Amino acid sequence: MDSTIDLFTIKNSFRLLIFVLLFGYTMFSLVLMFRIKILAETLETDKSAVVNFLAKLHFLMVLVGSIIVGILIMF
């Protein structure tokens, strides 16, 4: 009974809210990366490879940052 009461605290509700926001931002970053990748492949210029690399780098940074923040929130 105590474990179910512990789940419904203000601290845990803020943790859940932050996890939902992190998940949403990570999904937004993934969709943005796919959109930039498609546009970079559609419009072939000399900067397309750089833009594609920057989009992948941004997603990787968001993913790593979200994992780090998630780990820090857990403890």
N, C-alpha and C positions, 0 to 999 in steps of 0.2 A: 504494500500500500504506500509506503514511503517513497518508493522509486517513481510511482506515477505522479505523486504530488511534486516531486523534485523536477519533473519535466515541465510543469506549468508555472515556472517562475519568470520574473521579468528578465532576468539575465539570459535564460534560455530562449525567450521570445526574441530578444535582440539578436542573439546568435543566429536564430533561424532567419530573421529578416536580412541580416548581412549575408548569409549563405545564399539566399534567394537573389539578392542584388548581385552578388559575385557571379552566380550562375547565369543570370540574365546578361550581364556585361560580357561574360565570356562567349555566350552564344551570339550576341550582337557583333563582337569582334570576329568570330568565325564567319558569320554571314558577310560582314564587310570585307574580309579577306577574299572570300570567294567572288564577290562582286568586283573588287579591284583586279583580281586575277583574270576574270573574264574580259573586263574592259582592256586590260593590258595586252591580252592575246588578240582582241578584236582590232585594236588600233596599234599596228606594228610600227613602233618608232625605235630610235636608238636608246631611249630611256625606259622602254617597257620592262626590261630585265631588272633594272634598278627599282622601279615601282613595285614590281612583283616581289622582289626580295624584301623591300621595306614592309609590305603588307604581311608577309610571312613572319618577319621579325617582330612586328607589332603584336600579332596573334600569339607568338611564342612568349613575349614579355608579359602579356595579359594573363596567359595561362600559368606561367611560373609565379607571377605576382598573386594570382588568385589562390594557388595552392599554398603559398607561404602565408598569406593572410588567413586562409582557412585553418592551417595548422596552428597559427598563433592564437586564433579565437578558441580553438578546442581546449587549450590549456590555460 
